[in-house]
Amino acid sequence: MAKILKAGISDEDAFAIDAQVQDTVSATLNAIRTRGDEAVRELSVRFDNWSPESFKLTQAEIDAAVNSLTSEERDVIEFAMAQVGGFAKLQRDSLVDVESETLPGVILGHKHIPVQRVGCYIPGGRFTHVASAQMSILTAKVAGVPNVIACTPPKNGAIPQKTVAAMHLCGADEIHIIGGIQALGRMAFGTESLAAVDMIVGPGNAYVAEAKRQLLGRVGIDLLAGPTEALIVADDTVDAELVATDILGQAEHGPNSPITLITTSETLAHETEIEIQKQLETMPTAAFAAPAWRDYGTIILVEDHAEALVEADKNANEHVQIMTSNDQFFLDNLKNYGSLFIGPRTNVAYGDKAIGTNHTLPTNRAARYTGGLWVGKFIKTQTYQRILTDEASALIGEYTSKYCAIEGFLGHKAQADIRVERYGQKDKS
């Protein structure tokens, strides 16, 4: 039976935090909905100390950002773009239109049509989230979205040059420097200075995730991608140094990033805790990683791989890293995860930056019912039907009429009956 060796924050405390976030987001979105740009500017000043003449960047400002890149920085960005864009194209090519004559004279089909206007949110905060541009903007463009509006917050009161450069290189049609709830609300509701979008995508903090949740319905969203979370499944085939490094590598996202270790080895669990404290002594971003591990870190001891599988599926984490003597067992059997990283040669950072899969992934156990961001999220699969012959219309009409009678939909029945009468047998003599 699984045994918790280290527990993170309680469900009660987490619920209280979530409730506070919900209230803040609701009030903020209502201000944007009712007061438009006036509220947006007030919020931008309050949260980011940012009030430019226009939130939308000019072409000159974008060119300056691109020109600020060193040749090495541009090479790195373009390498990652090639991997992400290449994999997105493979995914897009797997989506094909279909059409079939399902009965004589009855044509059914579907078409894949891109969403027409998408807002991509590129987070800011303490780090420079250059890679997030390729995950949302580039993927949307590969999907065929014609209008991509991209937003990112200012950094220390200035335009984040590297992020803007990546946003442009990835194909953004407009770039706006504005962050947080105000960016999402502005894109979703539309204001005097920006027409509303049809869909909003991109990761962010708890407030961004909650804003997307509350805006769902007015606009489409990709998924609820809140603070980063990671799960490592390991046994005694891997050492504590590697496990601790991978734990802290994700914990540095922020002090509320949940990280879990599931292991069959109590020795590894104990050694990993020691190694984590050792690495924190010299880790440059320990100020973020240490509280994340202290407050949200969990260690679960299990009997075997089968029990580890059960616990991993129960957790349904955003990132799941497998380092065991039988990694294939987990690839074959795991059902609930955002993205899976198999074996010690790969890790979550590869997926976050440059390997090619998308790093916008489901959190808060949403992996039970959705996958991560991919080209298919930007595409609507829309059906159509066409009837070519009188006989086919009369045949479907007869069955539809009888079905409507069963259900009591008499207006629907009339739609079928008029066609049976018009297109049924012509010779009634």
C-alpha positions in Angstrom: 0.0 0.0 0.0 1.3 3.5 -0.9 2.8 5.4 2.0 3.3 9.2 2.0 6.8 10.0 3.3 6.4 13.8 2.7 3.2 15.6 2.2 2.5 19.0 0.5 -0.1 21.6 1.3 -3.4 20.3 2.5 -6.6 20.3 0.4 -8.2 22.7 2.8 -5.4 25.3 2.4 -5.3 24.9 -1.4 -9.1 25.4 -1.5 -8.8 28.7 0.5 -6.1 30.0 -1.8 -8.2 29.1 -4.9 -11.3 30.9 -3.5 -9.3 34.1 -3.0 -8.0 33.9 -6.6 -11.5 33.3 -7.9 -12.8 36.4 -6.2 -10.0 38.6 -7.4 -10.3 37.5 -11.0 -14.1 37.9 -11.0 -13.9 41.5 -9.8 -11.1 42.3 -12.3 -12.9 40.8 -15.3 -16.1 42.6 -14.4 -14.2 45.9 -14.3 -12.8 45.3 -17.8 -16.2 44.1 -19.2 -18.0 47.3 -17.9 -15.3 49.9 -18.3 -13.1 48.7 -21.2 -9.8 50.4 -21.9 -10.1 52.7 -18.9 -10.1 49.7 -16.5 -7.4 47.9 -18.5 -5.1 50.9 -18.2 -5.8 51.3 -14.4 -5.0 47.6 -13.9 -1.8 47.7 -16.0 -0.6 50.6 -13.9 -1.5 48.9 -10.6 0.0 45.5 -11.4 2.8 46.3 -13.9 3.4 50.1 -13.5 2.9 50.2 -17.3 0.9 52.8 -19.2 2.2 53.3 -22.7 0.5 55.5 -25.3 -0.5 52.2 -27.0 -0.3 48.7 -25.7 0.2 47.5 -29.3 3.9 47.6 -30.5 4.8 49.4 -33.6 6.8 47.7 -36.4 9.8 49.8 -35.4 9.6 48.5 -31.8 9.3 45.0 -33.0 12.3 45.4 -35.4 14.3 46.8 -32.5 13.5 43.7 -30.4 14.5 41.3 -33.2 17.7 43.2 -33.8 18.6 43.0 -30.1 19.2 39.3 -30.4 22.7 38.0 -30.7 23.3 35.5 -33.5 23.6 32.7 -31.0 20.3 33.7 -29.4 18.5 33.8 -32.8 20.0 30.4 -33.7 18.7 28.9 -30.4 15.2 30.3 -31.0 15.1 29.2 -34.6 16.3 25.7 -33.7 13.5 25.3 -31.2 11.0 26.8 -33.7 12.1 24.2 -36.2 11.5 21.3 -33.8 8.1 22.7 -32.5 6.9 23.7 -35.9 8.0 20.4 -37.5 6.1 18.3 -34.9 3.1 20.6 -35.2 3.1 20.1 -38.9 3.1 16.3 -38.4 0.1 16.7 -36.2 -1.7 18.9 -38.7 -1.1 16.5 -41.5 -2.8 13.8 -39.4 -6.0 15.7 -39.5 -7.8 15.0 -42.8 -11.1 16.1 -44.2 -13.5 13.2 -44.9 -16.5 12.6 -47.2 -18.5 9.5 -47.8 -21.7 8.4 -49.5 -23.1 6.6 -46.5 -26.3 5.6 -48.2 -27.2 5.9 -51.9 -27.6 9.6 -52.5 -26.6 10.6 -48.9 -23.2 12.5 -48.5 -21.7 13.1 -45.1 -18.4 14.7 -44.4 -16.4 16.9 -42.1 -13.9 19.7 -42.7 -11.1 21.0 -40.5 -11.4 24.8 -40.2 -9.0 26.9 -38.2 -10.3 29.3 -35.6 -10.1 32.8 -37.2 -8.9 35.0 -34.4 -6.8 33.7 -31.5 -5.2 35.5 -28.5 -1.9 34.0 -27.4 -0.8 34.9 -23.9 3.0 34.7 -23.3 3.7 34.8 -19.5 6.2 37.1 -17.9 7.1 37.3 -14.3 10.5 36.5 -12.9 11.7 34.7 -16.0 11.9 35.4 -19.7 9.4 33.0 -21.3 10.8 33.1 -24.8 9.9 29.4 -25.5 6.2 30.0 -24.8 5.9 32.0 -28.0 6.7 29.0 -30.2 4.3 26.8 -28.2 1.2 29.0 -28.8 1.9 31.5 -31.7 3.8 29.1 -33.9 1.4 26.2 -33.3 -1.5 28.4 -34.1 0.1 29.6 -37.4 0.9 26.0 -38.4 -2.8 25.2 -37.7 -3.7 27.9 -40.2 -5.0 30.6 -37.9 -5.1 33.8 -39.9 -5.1 36.3 -37.1 -2.9 35.8 -34.0 -3.0 38.5 -31.3 -0.1 38.0 -28.9 0.2 39.6 -25.4 3.0 39.5 -22.9 3.6 41.6 -19.8 6.4 44.3 -19.5 9.5 43.3 -17.6 10.8 45.7 -15.0 8.9 48.5 -16.7 10.2 47.9 -20.2 9.5 45.9 -23.3 10.8 42.3 -22.9 13.0 42.4 -26.0 13.8 38.7 -26.4 10.2 37.6 -25.8 9.0 40.1 -28.4 11.6 39.0 -30.9 10.4 35.3 -30.5 6.8 36.4 -30.8 7.5 38.1 -34.1 9.7 35.3 -35.5 6.9 32.8 -34.6 4.4 34.8 -36.8 2.3 37.0 -34.4 0.1 39.4 -36.4 -0.1 41.9 -33.6 2.0 42.1 -30.4 0.7 43.9 -27.3 2.7 44.5 -24.1 0.1 43.9 -21.4 0.0 41.2 -18.7 -2.2 39.1 -16.5 -5.9 39.2 -16.1 -6.1 42.5 -17.9 -4.6 41.0 -21.0 -7.0 38.1 -21.1 -10.0 40.2 -20.3 -9.1 42.8 -23.0 -8.8 40.1 -25.6 -11.9 38.2 -24.6 -14.3 41.1 -24.2 -12.8 43.4 -26.7 -12.3 47.1 -25.9 -12.1 50.4 -27.8 -8.6 49.6 -28.8 -8.8 45.9 -29.6 -11.4 43.7 -31.2 -12.4 40.6 -29.3 -10.8 37.3 -30.2 -12.5 33.9 -30.6 -10.1 31.9 -28.5 -7.4 32.4 -25.8 -4.4 30.1 -25.3 -1.3 30.0 -23.3 0.0 29.2 -19.8 0.3 31.5 -16.8 0.0 31.8 -13.0 -3.0 30.9 -10.9 -4.7 34.2 -11.8 -4.3 33.6 -15.5 -5.6 30.1 -15.3 -8.6 31.2 -13.3 -9.3 34.1 -15.8 -9.4 31.6 -18.6 -11.8 29.4 -16.6 -14.2 32.3 -16.0 -13.9 33.5 -19.6 -14.7 30.0 -21.1 -17.9 30.3 -23.1 -17.4 33.9 -24.1 -14.3 32.6 -25.8 -12.7 29.2 -26.4 -9.6 28.3 -24.4 -7.0 25.7 -24.9 -7.0 24.2 -21.3 -6.5 25.3 -17.7 -2.7 25.5 -17.5 -1.9 26.9 -14.1 1.3 26.8 -12.0 3.8 24.1 -13.3 3.6 20.7 -11.7 5.7 17.6 -12.2 5.8 14.0 -11.1 8.8 11.7 -11.2 8.4 7.9 -11.0 11.7 6.3 -10.1 13.2 3.2 -8.7 16.7 2.1 -7.6 18.0 2.2 -11.1 18.5 5.9 -10.9 20.5 8.0 -8.4 19.4 10.7 -6.0 21.5 13.4 -7.7 19.5 13.1 -11.0 16.2 12.9 -9.3 16.9 15.9 -7.1 18.1 17.9 -10.0 14.9 17.2 -12.0 12.7 18.0 -9.0 14.4 21.4 -8.4 14.5 22.1 -12.1 10.7 22.3 -12.1 10.3 23.6 -8.6 12.1 26.8 -9.6 9.0 27.8 -11.7 7.6 29.3 -8.5 6.8 28.8 -4.8 3.4 27.2 -5.6 4.7 24.5 -8.1 3.7 21.0 -6.9 6.4 18.4 -7.4 5.9 14.7 -6.5 8.2 11.8 -6.3 6.8 8.2 -6.5 9.4 5.6 -5.8 9.7 1.9 -4.9 12.9 2.6 -3.0 12.8 4.1 0.5 16.6 4.5 0.2 16.2 6.7 -2.9 13.5 8.7 -1.2 15.7 9.4 1.8 18.8 10.2 -0.3 16.8 12.5 -2.6 15.6 14.6 0.3 19.2 15.0 1.4 20.4 15.8 -2.1 17.7 18.4 -2.6 18.9 20.3 0.5 22.5 20.0 -0.7 21.6 21.4 -4.1 19.5 24.2 -2.7 22.6 25.6 -0.9 24.1 26.6 -4.3 21.1 26.8 -6.6 20.7 30.4 -8.0 16.9 30.1 -8.0 16.6 28.5 -4.6 14.4 31.4 -3.4 11.7 30.0 -5.7 12.5 26.3 -5.6 12.9 25.9 -1.9 9.4 27.0 -0.8 7.9 25.0 -3.7 9.5 21.8 -2.4 8.9 22.7 1.3 5.2 23.5 0.8 4.1 21.5 -2.3 6.7 18.7 -2.5 5.4 15.1 -1.9 7.1 11.8 -1.7 5.1 8.6 -2.1 6.6 5.2 -1.4 5.0 2.2 -3.3 5.5 -1.5 -3.4 6.2 -2.0 -7.1 5.7 -0.5 -10.6 2.1 -1.6 -10.7 1.3 0.5 -7.6 3.4 3.4 -8.9 1.2 3.3 -12.0 -2.0 3.5 -10.0 -0.7 6.4 -7.9 0.6 8.3 -11.0 -2.7 7.9 -12.8 -4.5 9.1 -9.7 -2.3 12.2 -9.6 -2.8 13.0 -13.3 0.1 15.4 -13.3 1.1 17.9 -16.0 4.6 16.5 -16.5 5.4 12.8 -15.7 9.0 11.7 -15.8 9.7 7.9 -15.8 13.1 6.6 -14.7 12.8 2.9 -13.9 13.9 -0.6 -14.9 10.8 -1.0 -17.0 9.9 2.4 -18.6 8.0 0.7 -21.4 5.4 -0.6 -18.8 4.5 3.0 -18.0 4.4 4.1 -21.6 2.0 1.2 -22.4 -0.2 1.6 -19.4 -0.3 5.2 -18.1 -3.5 7.0 -19.0 -3.5 10.4 -17.1 -0.7 12.8 -17.9 0.0 16.0 -19.7 3.2 14.9 -21.3 5.4 11.8 -20.6 9.2 11.9 -20.4 10.6 8.4 -20.7 14.0 7.4 -19.3 16.9 9.3 -17.7 18.2 10.7 -21.0 15.2 13.0 -21.4 13.6 15.4 -18.9 10.9 18.0 -18.6 13.2 20.9 -19.5 13.7 19.4 -22.9 10.0 19.5 -23.5 9.7 23.0 -22.0 12.2 24.4 -24.5 13.4 22.7 -27.6 12.6 19.0 -28.2 9.5 19.8 -30.2 6.4 18.8 -28.1 4.2 21.5 -26.7 4.8 22.7 -23.2 1.3 24.1 -22.6 -0.2 21.2 -20.6 -3.1 20.4 -18.3 -2.7 21.0 -14.5 -4.8 20.3 -11.5 -5.6 16.8 -12.6 -7.2 18.0 -15.9 -5.1 15.4 -17.6 -7.9 13.0 -16.7 -10.0 14.5 -19.5 -7.7 16.5 -21.8 -4.3 16.6 -23.4 -2.1 19.6 -24.0 -2.0 22.3 -26.6 -1.5 21.1 -30.1 -2.6 22.2 -33.6 -6.0 20.4 -33.2 -6.9 22.8 -30.4 -7.0 25.6 -33.0 -9.1 23.6 -35.5 -12.8 23.1 -35.5 -13.9 19.8 -37.0 -17.2 20.8 -38.6 -19.6 18.4 -40.3 -21.8 18.8 -43.3 -24.5 16.7 -45.1 -25.9 16.7 -48.6 -28.7 14.6 -50.1 -28.4 14.1 -53.9 -31.6 12.2 -54.8 -35.4 12.3 -54.1 -35.3 8.7 -53.0 -32.6 9.4 -50.3 -34.5 12.4 -48.9 -37.7 10.4 -48.7 -35.9 7.4 -47.0 -34.3 9.5 -44.3 -37.5 11.6 -44.0 -39.6 8.5 -43.2 -37.2 7.4 -40.4 -36.9 11.0 -39.1 -40.7 11.4 -39.0 -41.1 8.2 -37.0 -38.3 9.2 -34.6 -39.9 12.7 -34.0 -43.3 11.0 -33.3 -41.6 8.9 -30.6 -40.1 12.0 -29.0 -43.1 14.4 -29.5 -41.2 16.9 -31.7 -44.1 17.7 -34.0 -42.4 20.7 -35.6 -39.4 18.5 -36.4 -41.7 15.8 -37.8 -43.3 18.4 -40.2 -39.9 19.1 -41.6 -39.5 15.5 -42.5 -43.0 14.9 -43.6 -43.0 17.7 -46.2 -40.0 16.2 -47.8 -41.5 12.7 -47.8 -44.5 14.2 -49.5 -42.5 16.1 -52.1 -39.7 13.7 -52.8 -41.5 10.3 -52.2 -43.0 8.2 -54.9 -44.3 10.4 -57.7 -46.7 8.0 -59.2 -49.5 7.6 -56.6 -52.2 6.5 -59.1 
